Amino acid sequence: QPAERAARLMDMAAAMDLRLAEFASAYTNQVGMPHHIAKMAAGGAVAMVRYFAGLADSFPFEDLRPSAQGGIAMVVREPVGVAVCIAPWNAPLHTMLLKLVPALLAGCTVIAKPSPETPLDALILAECAEAARIPQGVFSVLTAGRESSDYLMRHDGVDKVSFTGSTAVGKHIAAVCGARMARVTMELGGKSAAIVLDDIPIEEVVPALMPHIVVLAGQQCAALSRILVSRKRRDELIEAVSTAMRHVKVGDPYDAATLMGPLIAKRQLDRVNGYVAQGQREGARLVTGGKRPTDLTQGFFIEPTLFADADNSMAICREEIFGPVSAVITYDSEAEAIRIANDSPYGLSGGIYTHDTDHAYAIARRIRSGNLTQNGRTIDFTLPYGGFKSSGLGREGGPEGVDAFTEVKTVFLPAAPGHISQKA
C-alpha cells in the first residue's frame, strides 16, 4: 500500500540524514563540486525523499468517477513494473532520486544504474534503503559499464526506462524501447537562452545569471548558455559578464573560496576546448576565458568563458557544450529574441530578465521550453521538470514524477468498492 511504502521512504530519509557528510564528499570527490555547495545539495536530496513520501496521501492511486454508461468507474494508477533508472555523472544523487523515489512510491521494483564515473551515491542509497527495511530485491544497484544499460533496456523483463543524459544516447534508448513498447522518460540535453530585456539594469542581471553558467563548471543540462541582449545594451552586458567571470574563483573544490571546481574528466576538458576553438574558427569573439587558469598547473580546469559577436547558427550556440561557456547573441526586437530562443533543437529551460512579471509570463508562453524563470533559473523537484523537442520526453518532479511510473487502468463497477465507500 502507498502508506506503507511512504513509511519506508521516510525511514530511508532518516538513514540518509545520518550520512550527509558522505553524500557531500561523494559529490565533491566524484564530480568536483565545491564542497560548501555539496553540503547544501546533500540536505536538499533528503528533502526530496521526504517530499515524495508525503505524496502518498494525496496522489490519485484510486480515483472514483461516474460513468456515462451507468454505475461508476475506478480509475486506478498501478505500478508500471520493473523500472531501470539510469543517472548521469554531473548530478548523480539528485537525478537518481528523482527517478528512484517516485518509482518506489508507485510500487515499482527498481534497478538503479549510476554512471560508471559516479557510483558512490547509489551505493550509499542502497545501504540507506537496507537500513529502512525496504525488501531485498525491490531496489538494486548495478555498477557497470554502459553495455549493461543496453542489455537492460532490451530485456523483456524491464517495463520502464527512465534516463537522464545526452540527447544522442536518449534517442538510442527511445528507439530500442519503442521497438518493444517499453515505457520511457527522458531528461536530455539543453541549449537554454537567457533573454535580457531593456527595462532591467545590467548590474541586476549579472548576479542572477552567473550561477547558471558556472555552477558544476557548466556541466548542467539547464545551463543558460545563450545570452540574448538588445543591440544597444550588448557592450554593457558583455563588459559586466566578462568582468564577473574573471572574478570567479576556480580551483580546489575543498577550498571555501572556490566557486567553480574542475571538469569531471580529461575527455570533458578536451570537448570544451574543442568548442572554444571551433567558436573562434566560426568567427565568434572570445572575450574572456577559454584556457586553464594560470595558477593551476594540473587538473581538468578551465576558466569561465564568454563569446561575443555570436550567431545562432554557430556550433557554440546550437550544440550542448557541457562546460562553463556562454555566447552573447544580439537582437533588434523582442520578436527576434523569441525567434532566436526557439531556434534550437532543444527546449529544456530558459530565463527572462525583466522587472515586468506580466511581460515575462507573456514571453514565457511563447518559448518552447519545459521550464522558464523570471530573473534566473529555477529547478524545483516539487514541480514538473523536463523538456520540449530533443530535450526529452515526459516529466520528473511533482506528482507528475510519480505518474510517470504508473499505468492507468479503468475498472467499471455498478457501485463503489467497500473500502472506497467507507472512506466517503
Secondary structure, DSSP 8 states (H G I E B T S, - for coil): -HHHHHHHHHHHHHHHHTTHHHHHHHHHHHH---HHHHHHHHHHHHHHHHHHHGGGGTS-SEEEEE-TTSSEEEEEEEE-SEEEEE--SSSHHHHHHHHHHHHHHHT-EEEEE--TT--HHHHHHHHHHHHTT--TTTEEE----HHHHHHHHH-TT--EEEEES-HHHHHHHHHHHHHTT-EEEEE----EEEEE-TTS-HHHHHHHHTHHHHGGGG--TT-EEEEEEEGGGHHHHHHHHHHHHHT--BS-TTSTT-SB---S-HHHHHHHHHHHHHHHHTT-EEEE--S--TT--SSS----EEEES--TTSHHHHS---SSEEEEEEESSHHHHHHHHH-SSEES-EEEE-S-HHHHHHHHTTS--S--EETS----TTS-B--EETTEES-BSHHHHHHTTEEEEEEEESS--HHHHHH-
